[in-house]
Amino acid sequence: MSLFDHKISELHEFLHNKEVKVSELVDEAYQKISETDDKVKAFLTLDEERARKTAAELDGKIGSPEAENVLFGMPIGIKDNIVTKDLRTTCASKILENFDPIYDATVMEKLHKEKTITIGKLNMDEFAMGSSTENSAFQITRNPWNLDTVPGGSSGGSAAAVAAGEVPFALGSDTGGSIRQPAAFCGVVGMKPTYGRVSRFGLVAFASSLDQIGPITRTVEDNAYLLQAISGLDRHDSTSADVEVPNYVEALKGDVKGLKIAVPKEYLGEGVSEEARQAVLNALKVLEKLGATWEEVSLPHSKYGVATYYLLASSEASSNLARFDGVRYGYRSPNATNLEELYKKTRSEGFGDEVKRRIMLGTFALSAGYYDAYYKKAQQARTLIKKDFDDVLEKYDVIIGPTTPTPAFKIGEKIEDPLTMYANDILTIPVNLAGVPGISVPCGFAGGLPLGLQIIGKHFDESTVYRVAHAFEQATDFHNQKPQL
Amino acid sequence: MPDISKEQVQHVADLARLEMNETETEKFTKQLGDIIHFAESLNELDTTGVPPTTHVLEIRNVMREDTVEKGLPRELVLKNAPDTQDGMIRVPTIVE
């Protein structure tokens, strides 16, 4: 049994009772990484020297009031699009291969206050664009449950590292499903908070109106602890919300008696595999036994989610990624003789195909003569999609469905066909468009691969989402299954 | 809507400051054409009078005190610059 088979609150007890030292937790992380990461390839950069030094310092503080905080001394992995001061941050792109940030993201500052220890930076699809982590410029991460399949994406490194037991928890980011989908594929818990719940300051921007940072963990309780630590208003992010952060761990204590669940027929219909459908129906039976009720509802504009998303996210990306010009930081092409060439050659040599595709799509959708037909039309469709959620969540506490239509697919299976890859996110994308919170928790297996249950809540009501997720987790055994590596 | 042409793809690439060779242009013309066709499914929706959503939160004009703060030290600003000279970022010729 590994130390990281324990929950964060149990590891905290071990530290408190002096049964385990912080340096032993850090040893465990690097030991596991040396044993498994040759196969999984979750980490892009390790911060071993600094992590061990910090661990030794924290060992001296055991017994002090500071050490009473549950996250004190916990090793964590960070997705490589969250900037970390003096620790290489690449976004898995050649264009940022040697980028060494001069400041910390707000979530990192908050974690430093909690005294977590950053183990290293985790692989992802380049600039978070992708659903399989195959779009990394550096390496392909593999699913710990079956090394021939993808871990999902774009936070594939974060989900795989947690599933493989390399770190107890990690941060990811989610623009159209990039936390929930890899969490589902790797059999772990992934939360995309309400838009505005967590500061985006220091998250390298992909689609600013959709991006959110969130926790990927082994259990719902761990997830609640980590979200608690990173949430809240931040003066550096004017889209972070001035809404009180409740105690998420306290929220887990409630039950689900009388809870009203909506199950969209679009989430169990065409395109959703029989295994995923069955796993959700079984989960609903579990929740019914616990006292909840469910009814079928409709989110009639669901089928327009993917098209809306790709127009809006790509448009925002084309603007956000204009900053990578080879002038102030990042890669610069050595083959340019004037400034115009410098821009073009730097960007063409520095970006991978999927990033170029989305920049092109976004530039097209925003260009003169096409703006109204594509960009504005998609913004109007977004209004309709959001209204679907508002209407249903007015009458129900949560919406439940599968996280993904199928379990993890094979490496190489979808990479040549962008539209097939995009369709994989059909059940997660509308949640980002509506801005509501959504979690994926393990709810079954198909062919030895995990399946995820998606629980979606009202704006800023992560507490209810956690309560339902926790009740389901406690009544089932899926989260105790571990991949054999 | 007719298919997107190779010339359009070249024009968009130029706007986005991307360079494409002949093979890439062909590949992107096909792929972007497919994606744009797919996106046109939105035309099935009647959006007459539907306001656009740019943002899900009701946030307007977030203000803060206009206080003077120290800027970043020059060596930090230049830390990641690919080419510097005399404390400045160096770029190739701008005016021929």
Contacts between the chains, C-beta under 8 A, distances in Angstrom:
chain1	res1	chain2	res2	distance
A	98	B	80	7.8
A	99	B	80	5.8
A	100	B	79	6.6
A	100	B	80	6.1
A	102	B	72	7.0
A	102	B	76	4.6
A	102	B	77	7.8
A	102	B	79	5.8
A	102	B	80	7.5
A	195	B	56	5.3
A	195	B	57	6.5
A	196	B	56	7.9
A	196	B	57	5.1
A	196	B	59	7.8
A	209	B	54	6.5
A	209	B	55	5.3
A	209	B	56	7.3
A	235	B	64	6.3
A	238	B	59	7.2
A	238	B	62	3.9
A	239	B	55	7.4
A	239	B	57	6.6
A	239	B	59	6.4
A	241	B	57	6.1
A	241	B	59	7.8
A	301	B	45	7.5
A	303	B	41	7.8
A	304	B	41	6.7
A	304	B	42	5.9
A	304	B	44	8.0
A	304	B	45	6.4
A	306	B	38	7.9
A	307	B	38	5.9
A	307	B	39	4.6
A	307	B	40	8.0
A	307	B	41	5.3
A	307	B	42	5.4
A	308	B	42	6.7
A	310	B	35	6.6
A	310	B	38	8.0
A	310	B	39	6.5
A	311	B	39	5.5
A	311	B	42	7.8
A	318	B	16	6.3
A	322	B	17	7.9
A	325	B	17	7.5
A	326	B	82	6.5
A	327	B	81	7.7
A	327	B	82	7.8
A	327	B	89	6.2
A	327	B	91	5.9
A	328	B	80	7.2
A	328	B	81	5.8
A	328	B	89	6.2
A	329	B	80	3.6
A	329	B	81	6.3
A	329	B	82	7.6
A	330	B	80	7.0
A	330	B	82	7.4
A	331	B	82	7.4
A	332	B	82	3.7
A	332	B	83	6.8
A	336	B	92	5.8
A	337	B	92	6.2
A	337	B	93	7.3
A	338	B	92	5.4
A	338	B	93	5.3
A	338	B	94	7.3
A	338	B	96	7.2
A	339	B	91	5.8
A	339	B	92	5.9
A	339	B	93	7.2
A	339	B	94	4.9
A	341	B	92	7.6
A	342	B	91	6.6
A	342	B	92	5.6
A	343	B	17	4.3
A	344	B	17	5.2
A	344	B	18	6.5
A	344	B	19	4.5
A	345	B	19	6.4
A	347	B	16	7.7
A	347	B	17	5.5
A	347	B	18	5.6
A	347	B	19	7.9
A	348	B	18	5.4
A	348	B	19	4.2
A	348	B	20	7.5
A	351	B	18	7.6
A	356	B	18	5.9
A	356	B	28	7.5
A	357	B	28	6.9
A	357	B	31	6.3
A	357	B	32	7.1
A	357	B	35	7.7
A	359	B	16	5.0
A	359	B	18	6.8
A	360	B	9	7.2
A	360	B	12	5.5
A	360	B	13	6.5
A	360	B	16	6.1
A	360	B	18	7.1
A	360	B	28	6.2
A	360	B	32	6.0
A	361	B	32	6.2
A	361	B	35	5.9
A	361	B	36	7.5
A	363	B	12	5.1
A	363	B	15	5.2
A	363	B	16	4.3
A	364	B	4	7.6
A	364	B	8	7.8
A	364	B	12	4.9
A	364	B	32	6.9
A	364	B	36	7.2
A	365	B	39	7.9
A	367	B	12	6.6
A	367	B	15	6.4
A	373	B	1	8.0
A	374	B	36	7.8
A	374	B	39	6.5
A	376	B	52	5.7
A	377	B	42	5.2
A	377	B	43	7.5
A	377	B	45	7.9
A	377	B	47	6.4
A	378	B	39	7.6
A	378	B	42	6.4
A	379	B	52	3.3
A	379	B	53	5.6
A	379	B	54	6.2
A	380	B	45	7.6
A	380	B	47	3.9
A	380	B	50	4.4
A	380	B	51	7.3
A	380	B	52	5.3
A	380	B	53	7.8
A	381	B	42	5.2
A	381	B	45	5.8
A	381	B	47	6.8
A	382	B	52	7.4
A	382	B	53	4.3
A	383	B	50	5.3
A	383	B	51	6.0
A	383	B	52	6.6
A	383	B	53	4.5
A	384	B	45	6.7
A	384	B	47	7.5
A	384	B	50	6.4
A	386	B	53	6.0
A	386	B	56	6.5
A	418	B	31	5.9
A	418	B	34	7.6
A	418	B	35	6.5
A	419	B	34	5.9
A	419	B	35	6.5
A	419	B	38	5.9
A	434	B	56	6.8
A	435	B	56	3.1
A	435	B	57	6.9
A	459	B	56	7.8
